[in-house]
Amino acid sequence: MPPRWSFLRRWEGLLLILLIVIVAYNALNTPGYLTVNNWVNLFQLSIEKIIVALIMTFIIINAEIDLSVASVMGLSACLTGFLYAGGAPMAGALAAGLLAGIIAGLFNSFWISAVGLPSLVVTLSGLIMYRGLAYVLLEDRSIGNFPAWFNQLGQQPLLGPFPLAMLIFFVLLLFAIIILHYSGFGRYIYVIGNSKDVARYAGVRVQRTKMLLFVASSTIAALAGLLYAARLGAVRGDMATGFELDIITMVLLGGVSIFGGSGSLWGVLLSVLIILNLRNGMGLANLSGHVQTGVIGVLLILSVLAPNLFASFRASWSRRRARSQESNNA
């Protein structure tokens, strides 16, 4: 295979081929599918999940997991709505919502980085606890009637066809790529994901790195929750329930190893586009939301199995090719 096509042997290359197939199928069956407005709409329907998927990529490459992000989104939005309904100014309520995310991140990081408990256990507990707090604040109520400027930020274009949430995503994507792939801190994340002991012997501050990641995870989740509230124009205790499934699927399908230490944001970006177009295609085929969720669940399983099988196939193919070259040289 020529060097310029060698990327097709990587997982990202297969994702690109799959994306082209899905987009081509949808475009052939839906007039105007490739227009800018349609693609903006595709992103707008899941933009909060995509924003959180960026920081989840850091977490999983670091060989950790954060199952509490969707509950933090709900708690942040519900606290903001609760305070605003109680007479607080909207700016103060929004600040409190972001602060709630920071506190949740500090709580998670304390038990994970300082005490040493598994992130799976800590964030699963957080998933239940933060969702419970959201229900305590609102019970079964729905709070809306937010200021018009707040709803417009979530529902109207801010720059060209792009709403605020998409602009925030582009900025965060740029920063995430620079930090993960072109900075020393990004290299620390990969080293820790491969082996915490090796990282410690190399002088990496493992606890500090994990603390920063989990605080960033909950803070960005809180920001996504506020953006979600602005887009919906109302908040409920059950908002963002189940979002963690889609978020983790986006990351793992992008080739990020569930065991940590490998993966890239480029693969995650391709994975995001695949899932968005796949959901849209299923919607156009009149498949119910439950069926779509089931398909995403299957993708979650495949996203764990397929990259490992693909890596094993590549290693086997490379060994076979090396033996063939040795035989020819002999």
N, C-alpha and C positions, 0 to 999 in steps of 0.2 A: 504494500500500500504506500503511495507517495507520501512524503512527510507532511505536505499541506493538508492531507486528509487523515492524518494520524489521530486527530481529535475524535474521530468517529469510533475509535477503539476504547474511548473512555466512556464512563457512565453519562456524562453530560452530552456526549454525541448521540447516544441512544435517546436521551430525553428530547434533544432537538428534533430528531427524526419523528418521534411520537407526537411532539407538538405540531409539527408541520402537517402530519396526517390528520390530526383532530381539527386543526384550523381549516384545512382544505375541505374536509367533510362538511363542517358547519357553514363555510362560505358558499359551497355549492348548493346547499339546501336553504340558505337564508339570504335573501337580497339585502345588500347594505351591511353585511356582517363585518366587513373589513374597514368600515368608516371609523374615524377618530371618536365620534360621539358614542358609538357602540362599545368601543374598547374602554372608554372612560366609564361607561355604565357598568361594564364587566368588573372593573377594579372597584368602583364605588360600592358595589354590593358586598364586597368582602375586604374592604381596605383596612379595617381595624385588625382583622386576623393577619393580614399580610404584614402590617407594621410590627405586630408582636412576633411574627415568624422570624424577623430579622434578629432580634435579641435571643430568641430561642435557638437559633443556629449557634450562637456563641456558647450558650449553656450546654447544648448536647455535644459539641466538639470538645468541651471541657469535661466530658464524661459525667455530666449531671443531667437532671431533668427538673422542670418546673411545671407541675400540674395545676398550680394555683392561679395561673395568669388570667383565666376567664373569670374566676371568682373575684380577683382583684379588680378587673374591669367593672364587674357588676357592683362591687362595694364602692368604688370611687364614684361611679355615676349616681348610685342611690344616696350616698352621703351628700353629694352636691345638690341633688333634688330635695332631700330632706331639709338641708339648711336653708335653701332658697325659699321653700314653702314656709319655713318658720320665720322668715323676715330678713334673713341675711342678704347682703348685696351679692349679686351674681359673681362678681370678681372674687370676693372672699370665699364663696362656696366652691368655686373652681379651684382656688388655692388649697382649700381643705381637702378636696378630692385628690389632688396630686400628692399632698402631704400624707394622706392615707396610704397611697401606693408606696411612698418612701418608707413609712413605718413598717408596712407589711414586708418589704424587702429586707429591712434591718432585722426583723423578727426571724424571717426564714434564714438569713445568712448567719445569724448568731448560732442557731442550732446546727446548721450544716458546717460552717467553717470553724467555729470556735469549739462547739461541743463534739462535732464529728459524727452526727447522726446522718443516715442516708438521705439524700435529697428526695428520693421517692417517697419516703415515709413523711418527712417534714412537709413537703408541698402537697401531698395528699391530705394531710391534716389541715393545711392551710386552705385547700379547696373547700373543705367542709366548713371550716370556721368562718372564713371570709364570706361565703355564701350565706351562712347563718346570720351573720351580722347585717347583711343587706336586707334579709327578711325581717330582722328585728326592727330595722329603721322604718321600713315601708309596710310591713305585713303583706296584705294582699292589695294594697293601694297602687294606683298608677299616678305619678306626679308629672304634670306638664306645665303648660302656660309659661314657658321660659321666655326671656326677653327675645324680641324679634331678631336682634343682631346675632344672638347665640344660635338660633335655628338657621339663620341664613348662612352662617359659617359652615354648618354641616350639610346644607341642602342646596346651596347656590354656588355656581362657579366663582372663584376668586381671581384667578389669573387665566385668561383664555377660557378653554373648556374645563379647566382643572379646579376642583374644590380644594378647600384647605387641607383636608386629610391626605389627598394625593400629593400635594406640594410637600407636606411634612414627610411623607413616605420617600419621595425622591431625595430630600435632604438627608434623612436618616440612612437611606441606602448608600449614598455617597460616603458618608462618615463610616458606616459599617464596613464597606469594602476597604477603605484606607486603613482602618484600625485592624481588621482581621488579617488582611493579606499583605499589608505594607508597613507594619509597625512592630516594634519589639513586644508590645503587650499582646498583639495577635499571636506571635510566636510562642509566648508563654502559655497562651490558651491551648495551643496544639500540644506543647510539651507536657503540660499537666494532664491533658486528655489521654496521652499515650501512657504516662506513668507518673503518678504523684511523687513516688520515691526518687526517681531520676530527677524530676524537677527540683525537689528539695536539695538534693546533692549538688545540683547546678546553681544553687543560690536563688532560685525563683521563690518569691513570697506566695506560696500556694494559698494560704488562708486569706490573705489580702485580695488576691485575684478573684477567688470565689465570692468573697463578700461584695466586691464591686459588681460582679456579674449579676448576683441575685438582687442587689439593690436596683441596678439598672433594669433588670427584667420586670420587677414590680412597678417601677416608676413609669416605664414605657407602657406597661399594661394599663396603668391608671390613666395615662394620657389617651390611650386607645379607647378606654371606657368613656371618657368625656367626649371624644369625637363621635363615638357611637350614640351617645345621648343627644348630641347636637343633630345628628342625621335623623334620628327617630323623632325628636321633639318631645320625648317623654321617657321616663325611667320606671322600671319595675324591678322587684327583687329577683326575678328569674332571668333578667336580661344577660345575654352572652353565655347562657348555659350551654355546655357542650362544645364551645368554641375551641377548647384545648385539643379536641380530636382533629379538627381541620388543621390547626396550627402545627401540631407535631407531625401530621402526615405531610404537610408541605415541606418540612425540614428533612424528614427521613427519605421521602421520595426523591429529594434533590441530591441524594448520595451521601448525606452526612451519616456517619456510622453511629448506631445507637450505643456503641461501646466507647465512643469518643476518639479523638485524635486525628480524624480525617473528615474531609468534606470541604465545600466551598459555597460562598454566597451565589456564585454563578449558577451552580446546579440548583440551589434553592429557588432562584429567580425563574429558571426554566420550569421547575416543579409547580410554582405558583401559577404560571401561565397555563400549564397543562390542566391543573385542577379547575381554574376559572373557566376555561373553554370546555372542559368536560362537563361541569355542572350546567353551563349554558346549553350545551348540546342536549343533555338529558332533559332540561326544562323545555326546550323546543320540541322534544319528543313526547312531551306531556307525562313524563315520569314523576311520580309523587316525591315529596321531600323525604319521606322515609326510605324510598328506594335509593335516592341520591345519597343519603347518609350511609346506607348499607354499602353502596359502591365505594364511598370514601373509606369505610371500615376495611373493606377488602384491599384497597390501595395501601392502607396503613400496614397490613400484613405483608403485602408484596414489597413495600418500600423497605422493609427490614430484610426480607429474604433475597430479593432480586440483586441488590448491589453486591452482597456476599457471594451469591452464585456467579455473578458476572466476574467478580475479582478472581474466583477460583478457576473459572473457565479461561480467563486471560493468563493466569499463572501456568495452567496446564498447557495452553497453546504455546506459550513462550518456551517452556521446557521442551516440548515436542519439536519446536522449530530449532532450538539450540542443538538437540541431539541430531537432527537432520543435517544441520550445517557441519557438525563434527564428522558425521559419516561421509559427507561429500568431500571434506578436506582430507579425510583419511584415504 
